[in-house]
């Protein structure tokens, strides 16, 4: 009987648990290149993400002198060598995801200009973050090393098309995260509870008969 009660409690607890999915993370460390290159569809197969032509990936030249990124990665330099910047002809780039997200779109950025995040909602319309201002440059070579977090809260509104706006050649973006909103706890309906009790009762009766 005790075992049956434990099974029932476990079943009801599982029914009441919220559904949480892991966020999609991009830190660009796996795409380091010694020259500025387009991110494009490099993450299409592995992450389901495609960047427009305005997004370029680069490696910190302070880690690799032959690289072309005028920035220190956040945290330990050798562990944060990759980031994304804007090409010379663009003040924004877009990100298309194969899955729609309705939680938080977050990134860190640094440089000499403000940046804004915009989500184009699946059901129409847009949602934008307030313009974020990056930290000051950090050395005599005007390198970027101060990073600011910029977050866009979708509040349950699904989007699969995002825009990152800034100023060409003056900003670097890193550690992008897309998440789903935590679903409301699924409280079982009274009918569902009754059905579970009936099933467990039948199982107990069957065991008693065999005994």
C-alpha positions as CSV (number, residue, x, y, z in Angstrom):
1,X,0.0,0.0,0.0
2,X,2.8,2.3,0.9
3,X,4.4,1.6,-2.5
4,X,1.1,2.5,-4.2
5,X,0.9,5.8,-2.4
6,X,4.4,6.6,-3.4
7,X,3.7,5.8,-7.1
8,X,0.6,8.0,-7.0
9,X,2.4,10.9,-5.5
10,X,5.2,10.6,-8.0
11,X,2.7,10.5,-10.9
12,X,0.8,13.6,-9.7
13,X,4.1,15.4,-9.1
14,X,5.3,14.6,-12.7
15,X,1.9,15.9,-14.0
16,X,2.4,19.2,-12.1
17,X,6.0,19.9,-13.2
18,X,6.5,22.9,-15.5
19,X,8.0,22.2,-19.0
20,X,11.4,23.9,-19.3
21,X,13.7,23.6,-22.4
22,X,17.4,24.5,-22.4
23,X,18.2,27.8,-24.1
24,X,20.0,28.0,-27.5
25,X,23.5,29.4,-26.9
26,X,26.0,30.8,-29.4
27,X,29.5,31.9,-28.2
28,X,31.2,31.7,-31.6
29,X,34.3,30.0,-30.2
30,X,33.8,27.1,-32.7
31,X,33.9,29.5,-35.7
32,X,37.1,31.4,-35.1
33,X,38.8,32.4,-38.3
34,X,41.9,34.6,-38.9
35,X,40.0,36.9,-41.2
36,X,36.6,38.5,-41.1
37,X,34.1,36.1,-42.6
38,X,30.3,36.0,-42.8
39,X,28.6,33.8,-40.2
40,X,25.9,33.0,-42.8
41,X,24.5,29.5,-42.4
42,X,27.4,28.0,-40.5
43,X,25.0,27.2,-37.6
44,X,22.1,26.1,-39.7
45,X,22.6,22.4,-39.3
46,X,24.0,22.3,-35.7
47,X,21.8,25.0,-34.1
48,X,19.0,25.8,-36.6
49,X,20.2,29.4,-36.9
50,X,21.1,31.5,-40.0
51,X,22.7,35.0,-40.0
52,X,22.3,37.6,-42.7
53,X,25.2,38.9,-44.7
54,X,25.8,41.8,-42.3
55,X,27.2,39.6,-39.5
56,X,30.9,38.8,-39.6
57,X,32.8,36.6,-37.2
58,X,36.3,37.4,-36.0
59,X,38.9,36.3,-33.6
60,X,40.6,38.5,-31.0
61,X,43.8,39.8,-32.4
62,X,45.1,40.1,-28.8
63,X,45.1,36.3,-28.7
64,X,46.2,35.7,-32.3
65,X,48.2,38.6,-33.8
66,X,47.2,37.5,-37.3
67,X,43.5,37.8,-36.5
68,X,41.3,40.9,-37.2
69,X,39.2,41.4,-34.1
70,X,40.0,44.6,-32.1
71,X,38.6,43.3,-28.8
72,X,39.4,41.4,-25.7
73,X,36.9,38.6,-25.1
74,X,34.9,38.8,-21.9
75,X,36.4,36.9,-19.0
76,X,39.5,34.8,-19.7
77,X,40.9,36.1,-23.0
78,X,42.0,32.7,-24.2
79,X,38.6,31.2,-23.6
80,X,36.6,33.9,-25.3
81,X,38.3,34.6,-28.6
82,X,35.3,34.7,-31.0
83,X,32.6,37.4,-31.5
84,X,30.4,38.9,-34.2
85,X,30.7,42.4,-35.7
86,X,29.0,44.3,-38.5
87,X,30.4,44.5,-42.0
88,X,31.4,47.8,-43.4
89,X,28.2,48.4,-45.4
90,X,25.7,47.5,-42.7
91,X,24.3,48.9,-39.4
92,X,22.4,45.7,-38.6
93,X,22.2,42.0,-39.1
94,X,19.3,39.5,-38.8
95,X,19.1,36.1,-37.3
96,X,16.5,33.5,-38.5
97,X,15.8,30.5,-36.3
98,X,14.1,27.3,-37.4
99,X,12.4,27.1,-34.0
100,X,10.3,30.0,-32.6
101,X,11.3,31.3,-29.2
102,X,9.1,33.2,-26.7
103,X,11.3,33.8,-23.7
104,X,14.5,35.9,-23.6
105,X,16.9,36.9,-26.4
106,X,20.1,38.0,-24.7
107,X,23.6,38.9,-25.8
108,X,26.6,40.9,-24.6
109,X,28.2,43.6,-26.6
110,X,31.0,46.2,-26.4
111,X,32.2,49.1,-28.5
112,X,31.6,52.8,-29.2
113,X,27.9,52.9,-30.1
114,X,24.5,51.9,-28.7
115,X,22.8,48.7,-29.8
116,X,19.2,47.5,-30.0
117,X,17.5,44.1,-30.3
118,X,14.3,43.6,-32.2
119,X,12.1,40.6,-32.6
120,X,9.7,40.2,-35.5
121,X,6.8,38.2,-34.0
122,X,5.3,35.2,-35.6
123,X,1.8,36.7,-35.3
124,X,2.8,40.1,-36.6
125,X,4.4,43.2,-35.2
126,X,7.7,43.7,-33.5
127,X,9.2,44.1,-30.0
128,X,12.4,46.0,-29.4
129,X,14.7,46.4,-26.5
130,X,15.7,49.9,-25.2
131,X,19.0,51.0,-26.8
132,X,21.9,49.7,-24.7
133,X,25.1,51.6,-24.3
134,X,28.4,49.8,-24.3
135,X,31.1,50.3,-21.8
136,X,34.0,52.6,-22.5
137,X,37.0,51.3,-24.6
138,X,39.8,50.1,-22.4
139,X,43.3,50.9,-23.7
140,X,45.4,53.2,-25.8
141,X,44.7,51.1,-28.9
142,X,40.9,51.7,-28.5
143,X,40.2,48.0,-28.1
144,X,36.9,46.8,-26.9
145,X,37.1,45.0,-23.5
146,X,34.0,46.3,-21.6
147,X,30.9,44.2,-22.2
148,X,27.3,45.1,-21.5
149,X,24.3,42.7,-21.4
150,X,21.4,43.5,-23.6
151,X,18.1,41.6,-23.1
152,X,14.8,41.5,-25.0
153,X,12.0,39.8,-23.1
154,X,9.4,38.3,-25.5
155,X,7.0,37.6,-22.7
156,X,5.5,34.6,-24.3
157,X,5.2,36.1,-27.8
158,X,6.8,33.7,-30.3
159,X,9.5,35.0,-32.8
160,X,11.9,33.3,-35.2
161,X,13.3,36.4,-36.9
162,X,15.5,38.8,-34.9
163,X,17.5,41.9,-35.7
164,X,20.6,43.3,-34.0
165,X,21.2,47.0,-34.8
166,X,24.3,49.1,-34.1
167,X,27.0,51.0,-36.0
168,X,29.2,49.4,-38.5
169,X,32.8,48.7,-37.3
170,X,32.1,50.0,-33.8
171,X,30.5,47.1,-32.0
172,X,31.2,43.5,-31.2
173,X,28.5,40.9,-30.1
174,X,29.0,37.7,-28.2
175,X,27.3,35.0,-26.1
176,X,23.9,35.1,-27.7
177,X,21.1,33.2,-26.0
178,X,17.5,32.3,-27.1
179,X,15.1,30.8,-24.6
180,X,11.5,29.7,-24.2
181,X,9.2,31.0,-21.6
182,X,8.7,28.5,-18.8
183,X,5.3,27.1,-19.3
184,X,2.7,27.3,-16.6
185,X,2.6,24.4,-14.2
186,X,0.3,21.7,-15.6
187,X,-2.1,21.1,-12.7
188,X,-4.0,17.9,-13.4
189,X,-7.7,18.1,-13.9
190,X,-9.9,16.4,-11.2
191,X,-11.0,13.9,-13.8
192,X,-7.4,13.1,-14.5
193,X,-6.7,12.5,-10.8
194,X,-9.7,10.3,-10.5
195,X,-8.6,8.3,-13.5
196,X,-5.1,7.8,-12.0
197,X,-6.6,6.7,-8.7
198,X,-8.9,4.2,-10.5
199,X,-6.0,2.7,-12.5
200,X,-3.9,2.4,-9.3
201,X,-6.8,0.8,-7.5
202,X,-7.3,-1.7,-10.2
203,X,-3.6,-2.6,-10.1
204,X,-3.8,-3.1,-6.3
205,X,-6.9,-5.3,-6.6
206,X,-5.2,-7.4,-9.2
207,X,-2.2,-7.9,-7.0
208,X,-4.5,-8.9,-4.0
209,X,-6.3,-11.5,-6.1
210,X,-3.0,-13.1,-7.2
211,X,-1.9,-13.2,-3.5
